[in-house]
Amino acid sequence: MFSFRKKTAVQRYDPEIAEPVIRSSICTGEKTAGFRDRKTGVFREVMLIRNEEDLEAFRKEFGVSGPLETIY
């Protein structure tokens, strides 16, 4: 009845098309990790960041290294 999607080791994104960023709410401080399209600037949300472990999971899942820009 329910099917659970199996996670792959490392998901890929195209760095030519999108860049990894953290979006933070000015009001609540809630942070969301995702990818911003370089051409249009549209943000695609991937996961909620509640603590450092979530951020490291995002980095590991998508193979992201280096500092991430925070957008508001």
N, C-alpha and C positions, 0 to 999 in steps of 0.2 A: 504494500500500500504506500508506504513512504520510501522514497529513495534518497539516499544521502550521497551527495557528490563527493567523490574522492579527491583530495587535494594532491596536486602534483608537487614535485620537489621545489622547483623554481618556476614561477610564471614569468613570462616575458612581456615587456613593453618596448615600443620602438622609441629610442631616445631622439630620433630625428623628428618624430611627430609630437611626442608628449614629454613633459618633464615632471618628475615626482615633487610634490609640494605638500605642506601641511596647511589646512585651512582652519583658522581659529575664530570662534565667535567673540565679538567684542563684548557682548552682554554677559554671556554665561561662561566663557572661557573654554567651551567644548571644542575639542580638536578632532579633526578628521583627516586621514591620510588619503591621498589620491593622486590623480594625474591631471595636469593642465595642458590643454592643446596649445601648442606653440603658435599656431596660425590664428585660431579664433579666440583663444583665452578661456574656453569653456572648461570648467572643472568637472572631472568624473570621480565621484566618491568611491572609495574602495573599502575602507574600514575605519571604525571609531578608535581613537587613541585615548585610552584612559590612564595609562602609565607607561613607564619606560619599557616594560616587557612587551606591550602592544606595539610600540614603535620598533623595537628590535625584531618582532615577528613580521612586521611590514617590510622592513629592510631585507630580512632573510627570504621571505616569500617571493619578492620581486627582484632580488639581487641589486638593491640600491645601496650605494656607498657614498660617503662624503656628507657634507652639511645639506639640509633641506631648507628651502625657502619657506617662510611662513607668510601666508596671505590672509587678509582680514575681510 
